[in-house]
Amino acid sequence: MNDTILAGADCTTMIEVRRGVDQVDRELIALLVRRFAYMDAAARIKPERSAVRDEARKAQVIANAQAQAEAAGLPGAAIAALWDRLVETSIAYEMDAFDRR
């Protein structure tokens, strides 16, 4: 069995597509582990729980993701919605981390 991960443009079967998607999902989880480690650090560094939610920073992060997505040819509004969910999940995680310290 060939387990080579092909670029999307090189896939000719759904097995190859699914293998690539599964690999990307594993990589995304690894990146989320790194991202959430920064949430742990933020919870450790911030002096007060009220500092966890920063709406200006949230808006900046989402705008950055949308702009980068659009520059890469992806649907900006959909990516902004995805990032909104990611940031809200990150805030909830950070709040929990702050409460555990």
N, C-alpha and C positions, 0 to 999 in steps of 0.2 A: 504494500500500500504506500502510495506517495503522499507524504504529509507536508509537502512544500507549500508555503503560503505564497500565492501569487498576488500581484497587484490587481486591483479591481478590473482595470482595462484588459488584463491578460486572461481573466477567467472565461472559461467556455462551458463550464458545468455548474449546476447549483451546489454540488459537493464542494467545488473550489470556492464558490462565493461564501458558503456557510463556514467553511474552514477559515477564510479570511475574516469574516465578521466575528467569529468566536475569538480569534487571535486579537483583534482590535478591542473587543470587550475585555479580555484579560489585561490588555495594556491600559485601558481606561480605568479599570479597578485599581491597578498599581498607581496610576496618577492620582486617583481619588485618595488613596492611602497617604500619598505625599501631601495633597492639599489639606486633608483633615489633620495631619500632623501640625500644619501651620495654625489651624484652629485651636489645637491644644496649646501651642505656644502663645497665641493671642490671649487665650483664657488665663494663662499663667502670668502674662505681662500686664494686662489691663488692670488698673487699680480698682475699678468698680464694675459691677454687673451691668449698670446702665450704659457703659461704654461698648458693650458687645454689639448692640444694634447701632449702625452708623448708616443712615439712609443716603447721605452724600456719597460715601464709599460704595454702597450697593449700586447706586445709579451709575457710578463711574465704571465699576467692574462689568456691569451689563452692557453699557455703551461700548466699552472696549471689545467685548466678545462679539457684539453685533457688527461692529466695524470690521473686525478681523474676519468674521464669517463672510460678510459681503465682499470683502476684498478677495476672498478665496472662492467666490462664486456660490456660496451657500445662502439659503434663505435667511436673511437677517432677522426678521420678526420671529421666526420659529426658533432660531438660536437664542434670541433675547428671552423668549419665554422659557426655554430650557435653562438658561443661566439664572433667570429669576428663581426658578425652583431649586437650582443648585445652591444659590446664595442663601435662600431661606432655610434650606436643609443645613447648610454650614452654620448659620446663625443659631439654629436650634441645638446643633451639636456643641457649638461653643458655649452656649448658655449652660448646657448640662455639664460640660467640662469645668466651667467656672464654678458651678454649684458643688462639684466634687472636690475642689481644692481646699 
